[in-house]
Amino acid sequence: MLKIKWKTQKVLFLKVSLPTLATRRKKPPYLVPVNLEEHKCKKECERKLYQALFSQDYYVTPYLECGRFVINLALIPFRIAIIDEKQAGDEKFEKALRKDGWTVIYYNEEELNENLKSTLLRIQQEASSYRQLLS
């Protein structure tokens, strides 16, 4: 992703602001110790999603602290944050996560209880697109 930044440089006795191009790459996957932390899930729908992801060989970390915010379910190697839709209004939260390289996926409790497969499909698509970027 290319981004234009303005950098101030000193030339003789003058300060000049010039545009520069900056590239931002996705961070490489992290190594995560595998712990079974299903007991940390507070809601039944989160527990179902945790079990479904774990059965498909995704290692989920529930209630991960990221700075001053808490991510409901996180796939740390893929930098995917799975968050309750009720927290969607907090722009600072989403902005801070995106700045750290996280992809945010929102879920609705009713949707998870009725149709878990659609949420799983969104998560798998994000994970596969992340794998393609790294290769």
Protein Blocks (a to p, Z undefined) as FASTA:
>chain_A
ZZdddddddehjaccddddddddddddddddddddfklmpmbfklmmmmmmmmmnopacd
ehiaehjaccfbdcfknopacddfklmmmmmlmmmmmmnopacddddfklmmmmmmlmmm
mmmmmmmmmmmmmZZ
